[in-house]
Amino acid sequence: MPVPVPVPVPVPVPENSHSNPGGRSDDRARAESAGSGTVLRLASRASALSFLADGFAHELRGPLNALVLDLELIAQTATGKDASGKGVEERIQGMRQSVRRLDALIGRFTGALDLSRDRERCDIAAVTAEVIDVVGPRLRRQGVAVEIDTGDASRPLDGHGLLWHALLNLAINATEALERGGTLAVRVARAVSGDEGRSGATTVTITDDGGGIDPAVLPRIWEPGFTTREGHAGLGLPVARELLRELGGAVAIAPERGGARATVTL
């Protein structure tokens, strides 16, 4: 015979009261929300690293091949000059340049892992240029023409890592829309009165002509987990928006001449 299981009787809780004294329920809710946000950011960063790794491996081959060639030629011509007329010292200088290129590539990649720079002081235009440089290998392989204009929009901001990560997510989104080639236009400028309702702000626009956005999905692009691309986590845009909000900024995405334009306002 089945044993009856006692059913708990709900106890009414007075309005504005808490199950734990001192507002600990609110604290717990805030902690859980913060924890969830951290998980989304880390997942987004991991997705971005996966994207960068492809271009990183491709870019490494150039300087590595140059190093191997120079070493072989030095071995063949320990004294004098090789068939190209270059001496050992010139070859060594070429190797130094290859090593510097490798060091710069590694620095770009590991920068995505450095959480300590999230609130480091930076220049908005400089960070924008860094991000476009990072996605450059993928853009070149896809035959994308890049137009970047930072003008005289230099402005300091305490949030290098946060801005870098947010702009990277937006740049990746545009790059993936340009898998068949096209143009990526990036502009940093000081907003004039009436722009986004924030006179004196700095705007970063990332525009692609990669086919545009289906109006039916446009309202959902900020939902965590929503994506129209197979194998994607759908975290890049919502995380970018949260990071920019943390910096006191905002982002909007709209269709633009057969493509899309992301406008960041800071």
C-alpha positions in Angstrom: 0.0 0.0 0.0 1.5 3.4 -0.9 2.7 5.5 1.9 1.0 9.0 1.8 3.5 11.8 1.2 2.8 14.9 3.3 2.1 17.9 1.1 3.6 21.1 2.4 1.1 23.8 3.1 2.1 27.2 1.7 2.5 29.9 4.3 1.5 33.4 3.3 4.4 35.8 3.3 3.6 39.4 4.1 4.3 41.9 1.3 7.7 43.5 1.4 9.0 40.8 3.8 12.0 38.5 3.2 12.5 34.9 4.0 15.9 35.8 5.6 16.6 38.7 7.9 18.7 41.6 6.8 17.6 41.3 3.1 19.7 38.3 2.5 17.2 37.0 -0.2 17.8 40.2 -2.2 21.6 39.7 -1.7 21.3 36.2 -2.9 19.3 37.2 -6.0 21.8 39.8 -6.9 24.7 37.4 -6.4 22.9 34.8 -8.6 22.3 37.4 -11.3 25.9 38.6 -11.2 27.1 35.0 -11.4 24.9 34.3 -14.4 26.3 37.4 -16.1 29.8 36.3 -15.5 29.1 32.9 -17.0 27.7 34.5 -20.1 30.7 36.8 -20.4 33.1 33.9 -20.1 31.2 31.8 -22.6 31.2 34.7 -25.0 34.9 35.2 -24.5 35.5 31.5 -25.2 33.5 31.8 -28.4 35.5 34.8 -29.5 38.8 33.0 -28.8 37.6 30.1 -30.9 37.0 32.6 -33.8 40.4 34.2 -33.3 42.3 30.9 -33.1 41.5 30.2 -36.7 43.0 33.4 -37.9 45.9 33.2 -35.4 47.0 29.8 -36.6 46.9 31.0 -40.2 48.9 34.2 -39.4 51.6 32.2 -37.6 52.6 30.3 -40.7 54.0 33.4 -42.4 56.7 34.4 -39.9 57.4 30.7 -39.0 58.0 29.8 -42.7 60.3 32.9 -43.0 62.3 31.8 -40.0 62.7 28.3 -41.3 63.9 29.6 -44.7 66.3 32.0 -43.2 67.8 29.3 -41.0 68.3 27.0 -43.9 70.0 29.7 -45.9 72.3 30.6 -43.0 73.2 27.0 -42.7 74.1 26.9 -46.4 76.1 30.1 -46.3 77.7 30.4 -42.9 80.1 32.8 -44.6 79.7 35.0 -47.6 76.4 35.6 -49.3 73.6 33.3 -50.6 72.2 33.1 -54.1 70.0 36.1 -53.5 73.1 38.2 -52.5 72.1 38.5 -48.9 74.7 38.1 -46.2 74.3 36.3 -42.8 73.7 39.6 -41.0 70.8 40.5 -43.3 69.3 37.1 -42.8 69.6 37.4 -39.0 67.9 40.8 -39.2 65.0 39.2 -41.1 64.7 36.5 -38.4 64.5 39.2 -35.8 61.6 40.8 -37.7 59.8 37.5 -37.9 60.2 37.0 -34.2 58.8 40.4 -33.5 55.8 39.5 -35.7 55.3 36.3 -33.8 55.5 38.2 -30.5 52.9 40.7 -31.7 50.5 37.9 -32.8 50.8 36.1 -29.5 50.2 39.4 -27.7 47.0 40.0 -29.6 45.7 36.5 -28.9 46.6 36.4 -25.2 45.1 39.9 -24.7 41.7 38.3 -25.1 42.4 36.2 -22.0 43.6 39.1 -19.8 40.7 39.9 -17.5 42.9 42.3 -15.4 42.6 44.9 -18.2 38.8 45.2 -18.0 39.0 48.7 -16.3 42.4 49.8 -17.6 42.4 53.4 -19.0 42.4 53.4 -22.8 41.6 55.5 -25.9 38.3 54.6 -27.6 39.8 55.1 -31.2 42.9 53.1 -30.3 40.9 50.1 -29.0 38.7 50.2 -32.1 41.8 50.0 -34.3 43.1 47.1 -32.1 40.0 45.1 -32.6 39.9 45.5 -36.4 43.5 44.5 -36.4 42.7 41.3 -34.5 39.9 40.3 -36.9 42.1 41.4 -39.9 43.4 37.9 -40.8 39.9 36.5 -41.2 38.8 39.6 -43.2 41.7 39.2 -45.6 41.1 35.5 -46.1 37.4 36.3 -47.0 38.5 39.1 -49.4 36.8 41.8 -47.3 37.8 45.4 -48.0 38.3 47.3 -44.7 37.7 51.1 -44.4 38.5 52.5 -41.0 38.3 56.2 -40.0 39.2 57.2 -36.4 39.6 60.9 -37.4 40.4 63.1 -34.4 37.9 61.3 -32.1 40.5 60.4 -29.5 39.0 60.1 -26.0 40.0 58.4 -22.8 37.9 55.7 -21.2 38.4 53.5 -18.1 37.5 50.2 -19.5 40.0 48.8 -22.0 39.0 45.1 -21.6 35.3 45.7 -21.4 35.3 47.9 -24.6 37.7 45.6 -26.4 35.5 42.5 -25.7 32.3 44.4 -26.7 33.7 45.7 -29.9 35.3 42.4 -30.8 31.9 40.7 -30.5 30.3 43.3 -32.8 33.3 43.0 -35.3 33.0 39.2 -35.3 29.3 39.4 -36.0 30.0 41.7 -39.0 32.9 39.5 -40.2 30.8 36.4 -40.2 28.1 38.2 -42.3 30.9 38.9 -44.8 32.0 35.3 -45.4 31.6 35.8 -49.2 33.5 39.1 -49.2 32.3 42.7 -49.2 33.2 45.8 -47.3 33.5 46.5 -43.6 33.4 50.2 -42.7 34.4 51.3 -39.2 34.2 54.9 -38.0 34.9 56.6 -34.7 33.6 60.1 -34.3 32.4 62.6 -31.8 28.6 62.8 -31.8 27.0 66.1 -32.6 23.9 67.5 -31.0 21.0 65.2 -31.7 23.1 62.1 -32.5 21.6 59.3 -30.4 20.4 62.1 -28.1 23.8 62.4 -26.5 25.7 65.5 -27.5 29.5 65.3 -27.0 29.5 61.5 -26.8 31.8 59.3 -28.9 30.3 56.9 -31.5 31.8 53.8 -33.0 30.0 52.5 -36.1 30.7 49.1 -37.7 28.9 48.7 -41.0 28.9 45.7 -43.3 27.2 44.9 -46.6 26.8 41.2 -45.9 23.1 40.8 -46.7 21.4 42.5 -43.9 19.1 41.3 -41.1 15.8 39.6 -41.5 13.2 42.0 -40.0 11.5 39.0 -38.4 14.5 38.2 -36.2 15.7 41.8 -35.5 13.7 42.1 -32.3 15.3 38.9 -30.9 19.0 39.6 -31.6 19.6 40.7 -28.0 18.2 37.5 -26.5 21.0 35.3 -25.0 21.1 32.0 -26.9 19.3 33.3 -30.0 21.2 32.7 -33.2 20.5 32.1 -36.9 23.9 30.5 -37.4 24.4 26.8 -36.9 26.9 26.0 -34.2 26.9 29.4 -32.6 26.1 30.2 -29.0 24.2 33.4 -29.6 25.9 35.3 -26.9 28.0 37.9 -28.7 25.4 40.6 -29.1 23.7 40.4 -25.7 27.1 40.3 -23.9 28.4 43.2 -26.0 25.3 45.2 -24.9 25.8 44.4 -21.2 29.5 45.3 -21.3 28.7 48.7 -23.0 26.0 49.4 -20.4 28.6 48.8 -17.7 30.7 51.5 -19.3 27.7 53.8 -19.4 27.2 53.3 -23.1 24.7 51.8 -25.5 24.6 49.9 -28.7 22.0 49.7 -31.5 21.9 47.5 -34.6 19.8 48.4 -37.7 19.7 47.3 -41.4 21.9 49.4 -43.6 22.2 49.4 -47.4 22.0 45.6 -47.9 23.9 44.9 -44.7 23.8 46.0 -41.1 25.2 48.8 -38.9 26.1 48.6 -35.3 26.3 52.0 -33.5 28.1 52.2 -30.2 27.6 55.3 -28.2 29.8 56.1 -25.2 
